């Protein structure tokens, strides 16, 4: 009998404690707990990572607007971006390669930059410091996986290079360069107007 009474006494104690726990928490305590939980949550929130380098996609239409579209996209790109060009591109103005960017086609046949009839360009692609007649070497660029077609027979009034580089530590990979009236790839000491470098170029 004593054991039964002891059991019921223990149960009464637990029920009393449970009832106390179920009672509404005072507002001051509840507010303090909420503030503490919010502070802990804030501490655990990870710091946002910086945005990753982006991609700029350009789809050529084999029309005389292609070159201006490519140049406009490059001008609005950010440092570290990869400029991805696809399709048949009709080039009637030199593509200015800004530094600290990479330029990639989809393949030698998937991306073809062909000089437009009668354009008679200095180059299809050229470093920004070459075209802007700077006295220094441009920052690196990388160019990959495309064809440059000079269309020499229909551009006999100009001496066209495929690619003019005046940017240090640059990479040229898997380019097919054809039908140029001058060099396929030129490493330039002088700029477009003949300005000499005052720095080294590696």
Buried (B, 14 or more C-beta within 10 A) or exposed (E): EEEEEEEEEEEEEEEEEEEEEEEEEEEEEEEEEEEEEEEEEEEEEEEEEEEEEEEBEBEBEEEBEBBEBBBEBBEEBEEEBBBBBBBBBBBBBBBBBBBBBBBBBEBEEBBBBBBBEEBBBBBBBBBBBBBBEBEBBBBBBBBBBBBBBBBBEEBEEBBBBBBBBBBBEBEBEEBBBBBBBBBBBBEBEEBBEEBEBEEEBE
